[in-house]
C-alpha cells in the first residue's frame, strides 16, 4: 500500500526483539491525550471487495490492474485472534470485522469462532452480497450482530453507487437471512450523497420503518484520497432528520452507550428508530474510542489518518504478548486525533488512507 508507515517504538526503548523484556505497563484503562478510552477495535480482514462503490473504491483507481495485497502479506486468522486478545486485555469491549468486504475472505467464520472465545461483542459490516449464503454459519460461529451497507433500494441507483452488476433483491435476501439466523438487531447503513440518492431518504425510511431493523443515514465523508469528495455533495444529518420527520414524526433518543457514533431518533408512533452519523457536520471526535487494525497488521488511530503504525514485525518476530500490549499502548496514549473537528477544504485534499483498506 502507499500509505506512510511509522514503525512502532515504545517510548524510551529500542525496537523490541525476540526475548526482550517488555516495558512495564501501568495497567488500568488506556486514555489518550484527550482523555478518550480505548474500547473498540475494528479489524479489516481483507483489502478486497466485489463492489466498486464510488465513495470508497472508485473503479478508475481500483481497476483490473490494481495490486491488492498478496495472501502472504496479510494477517492470518491466528495472528488476528492473538492481537485481538491483547486488545481485549487493554479494555477493548467490542470487535468489528470489516474490509474491503469481509465475507470475501475465505472461511471467515473460523476467525469469528476464535474471537468468540474472548467473550466480547463481535459484529461485522458487510455489503450483503454474500450474506444469504453465510448468515447461518456466521451466527453459529459466534457473530452477534451485522451491519449491512445499502445505499439505495432502487436498482439503477444502487448499481450506479456500487458500480457493480448486482441486484438490490439479493442484498435484501441477505438481510432476511441474517434476521432469520438471529443476527439482530440489524443495522442498515445508507451513505447519502446529494444528487445521487438523497431523493430516496424518505423512501428508505418507509421501507424499514416497523421492520425491527435500524436504518442509519451516513454523511458522505472525505475518507481516503480517491473519491473526489466535495462539501457540496454532503447532505447534513439535520436535513435528513427534517425530511424523515416531515413524513414520519421523530423524537430524539438517548445514546445507547458512551461513544456511540450514531445520533438516535425514534418514530413517535412506536414503529422503530433511525440513526444519523454526522462525521462532517457534527463531529464526534471527542468521544472516539476506536482503533483500527489493517489487513497487513498496521494500527490506525483515526479513520482519516495518513499513516499507520506497523505491528507486523512484532507479530511475526516472536514478540511476547506483553511487548504487543506496550506497543499498542504506545500508539494510543499520545493519540491526539480530531480530524472531523478541524476539517477544511484544504485538509480534505491531504493524503489519507483509503476506507477500503481499514474499513469504515
Secondary structure, 3 states (H helix, E strand, C coil): CCCEEEECCCCCCCCCCCCCCCCCCCCCCCECCCCCECCEEEEECCCCCCCCCCCCCCCCCCCCCCCCCCHHHCCCHHHHHHHHHHHHHCCCCEEEEECCCHHHCCCHHHHHHHHHCCCCEEEEEECCCCHHHHHHHHHHHCCCEEEEECCCCCHHHHHHHHCCCCCHHHHHHHHHHHHHHCCCCCEEEEEEECCCCHHHHHHHHHHHCCCCCEEEEEECCCCCCCCCCCHHHECCHHHHHHHHHHHCCEEECCCCCCCCCCEEEEECCCCCEEEEECCCCCCCHHHCCEEEECCCCEEECCCCCCEEEECHHHHCCCCCHHHHHHHHHHHHCCCCCCHHHHCCCCHHHCCCCCHHHHCC
